[in-house]
Every structure is written in C-alpha cells, then in structure tokens.
C-alpha cells in the first residue's frame, strides 16, 4: 500500500522499496486467486440453475400448451352440443354465450352509406361494425355466434356437478 504524505508533515514520505512492491504483488495475486475460485463456484452453480430453469420453463410451456389444447377441444365440443341441443349450460363450468359478429360483405356500399350519413369520410371498420350491431346498415351481415365460456374455477364446477 502506498503511503500518502500529509501536506502538513515536514518530512517527505518514504518511497516504496522492492520488498514493498513484492508484497503488494503477492497480495494482489492471492486476491485474484480467491476471486477466481469464488467465480468458478458461482459459475458452476449458475450453470446448474440455468439448466434446471430451462427444464422448468420447458415443462411450464408444455403444460400451457396442453391446457390450451384441452380448452379448445372443450369449447369445440360445447359449441357443437349447443348447435344440436340449444342448451346454454351443458355442464357445470361451461356456458354458451351468444356473441354478435358483424361482417362487412360490401365495403363500397358501407363506405357510400357512411359518407351519405356523414359518419365518416373514410370507412372505419371497427366503428361501422359497432354501428351495424344496433342499426340496419347496408353492406353488412350480422349473426349471433355461440362461444363457449369456461369457468375459471373448474374444481368448484366439478364439485357442483358431482353432487
């Protein structure tokens, strides 16, 4: 360690000697070795953690894909059941809701109507479809489409169905 001279001291500080420098080199070398050892341990443990985390993430992603597939199949079956029976609550935890869908089948007629009524200069499809849900506007078809809704708490629904 280098000595710093206090400006109030009359005597100049001693210059470091070779033994001082050699000791400082040894201290720096030992500190580097301790750091390298600690880093080696941390790097090895981090690699294990990264591998485990990768496996966990892959497991989570596979489970999520299985949920999405199971729910899509459940919705498809429920909607098919509704189409044949008209039953909106076929089983506990599943409900059919009718959703209004609007399709612009004639964009020119829709734009002409929008301009004629002063709704817009350019056809805003989202706004026009919302208008078509409650008004008779040209160039659109409005249909009620059944959509299956799955309860968030299926455990409670299964328990209710078992009783």
PyMOL commands that set and color helices and strands:
alter all, ss='L'
color gray80, all
select helices_A, chain A and resi 18-85+107-117+125-134+154-162
alter helices_A, ss='H'
color red, helices_A
select strands_A, chain A and resi 94-104+140-150
alter strands_A, ss='S'
color yellow, strands_A
deselect
rebuild
show_as cartoon
